[in-house]
Structure formats: structure tokens, C-alpha cells
Amino acid sequence: MQIEASNGSEGGCLCGQARYRLTMEPLTCYVCHCKDCQRRTGSAFSTALIVKTEALELISGTSSPYRALLSGGRTKTGLHCAECSTRLWGTIQSVPTIRVLQPGTLDDASRYRPVAHLWTRSCQPWVVIPDYMPTYLENAPFGELSALWQQSGQGSAPGVN
């Protein structure tokens, strides 16, 4: 489903040089507490907005690819602002048709609400997860996250995305 820029679908980096547009509704949104996300963000977790690759377009500025080799031979890749290094989105190596957008880079970061917390076995002890929020000790099946997204009323009908 296409979305309009006036609906908070544009975003950018910290310095304002790199700007992007989200042109389709996301597939799901979650909070990840894994150690990789904690290290990458310098925080207790990362929020992930899952979108189709073709749903993102850089509309101004310059982005630069990044690549990080992780333990176990895993590789994290994505784009960040060439000027200030704000991470805009990442790529999941096993699913190259989707991107992991950092929803905090959206102009209206409150528009999309997470539907679950993943990798809670690595959750910092001082983080409080609401009782109503589904949690997963590790990763969650994408089908479950997608169903939670649909049930939350934030997603369009199945098959439309």
C-alpha cells in the first residue's frame, strides 16, 4: 500500500544532510534487545521497522554503505549518512528483499509502534517491558510478527504490502 509523504513517511539523519522517503506501509515493527543491537546503538535496544527494499528512496544528500563482520561469520550491512554516520537502514543478509529501517530517523518517529520485544534473554535488567507486549527470548518467526502487526491495526490487509 502506498503512503503519502504528509503522513510522516519522510526521515533523515542527525545532521539533516541525508533524507529519505518511505513509499509503502511497513511490514512490522519490533524492539530488539540482542547484544549486537545494544553494541551498534550504544543503548539497551534497537527499534526495527521492517519494510520492503523498494519502499525506500534516498531523496537528498549522500549515503554511504557500511559493513560489519560479526562473530560466527555474520555480516551486517546497510546505509548511513556519509556526513554524520547516522544509520538509516540495514539489510538482512538472508532476506535481501527487505530493509530494517531505524524508525527514530523518521520525522514523525511516533507513527509506528512496536508489536513485540525480541531477544529478551539479553535484555538489560532495568528495561521495563509492558505486560501486554509479546516477548521472545530470541528471534521471532516473521509470520508471527506480521500477524501481530496486522492485529495492531497498523498494517494493511494481508497481501496488500
N, C-alpha and C positions, 0 to 999 in steps of 0.2 A: 504494500500500500504506500503510495507516495505521500509525502508530508510537505507542508509549506514552511518556508524559512521563518515566517512570522510566528510559528508555533514553537520557537525555541530550538530549532534544528541546526543552528549555526554555533560554532565554537572556535576556540583558538588557544594559543599558547599564553604563557605568563607575560611575555613582553609585547604581545599583540601582533607580531610580525607574521606568523603563520595562522591562516584562517581556513576553516573547512566548513563544509555543509553536509548534513545528513539528509539524504533524499528519500529514504524509506524507513518505515517503522522498524524499530529494533526487534530482535527475536527473543531476547530475555535479558535480565539484569540480575546480578548477584554480587555478594561480598565474598572475597577470597581471603582466608587467613593463613595461606601457606607461607612457609619461610621464604620462598623466592619473592613473593609479592611484598612481604614485610621488608626484605632487604632492598628490593627495587624502589619502593616508595619511601623508605626511611620511616615508615609508620607501622601501625599494628595490623593493617589490612589494606586491600585494594578493592575498589568497586569496579565491576566489569559490565559494560553494556555490549551485548553481542549483536553484531549487525552483519549483513551481507557485504562482501567486498565491494560490490558495485554501488552500494548505498553511500559511500564516502567519496567526496571530491574535495581536493585542495583548491580553494578559490583565490587565495593570495599568499604571498610570502614563499619561503623556501623551506622545504622539509629535507631531512637527512635520514638515511636508513641507519638503524643500529642493529648490532648483533652481539649477543652474549652467549658464551659457551658455559653451560651449567654442568653440575655433577651428573654422572650417569650418561654423559654424551648428548644430553639435550641441548637444543639451541633455541634461544628466544630472539625473535626479530620483530621489527616494526619501524615506525617513523616517529621522529621527534623534530622539533623546531631546530633549524640549522643555527639560529642565533642564540636562543636561551636553553636549548636541550629539553624543553618540556615534552614528555612523552604524549603523543597524540593517540596512537593506537598501536596494537601489537598484532602479530599473526600467529595463529596456532598451526604449527608445522603439519599436524595430521589432518587439518581441515583448512586448506588454503582458500576456500570459498567464503570464509567468514573472517571478521576482524574483531578484536577486543578493544573497543573504544573506551577511553577514560572519561566517564560522564562528568567528572569535575571540570573538564575543559569546555563543556557546553556553556553557552551564555546563560541558559536557564538550567542550572545543574539540579534543580529540584523537580524537574519534569518527570523523570523516570525513577521509580522506587524499586529497590532490590526485592526479590521474591524469596531469597534463601541465603544462607551463610554456608560456605564450603570450607573444607579443611579446618574444621573447628578443633581437631586434635592439636593444632598448632596455635590456637587462639591464645592471645595474651590473657593472663588471669584477671586483669582489671577491665577487660572489654565486657560490656553487658549486652547480650543478645535478647531481644524481646521474646517472651514466652510463646507468642503466636507465630513466630518466624520459623519455617522449616530449617533444620540444620543437617549437615552431613559431615561425618568425621573426616572424609577425604573428598574426592571428586564426586559429582552427581551425574547421573545419566542425562544427556541433553534433552531427551524426551520428557523427563520429569520437570526439568527447569522450564521448558517450553510450555508444558501444561500449567505449571504454576503461574507463568506469565499470562497465559490466556485467562485463567481463573481470576487473576488480579484485576482484569478489565483494562489492562494497559496495552494488550496486543490486539491485533485484528484477528478476524476469523481464521482458523487453520487453513493453510493452502494459499492465503492471500499474500503473505510475506513472500 
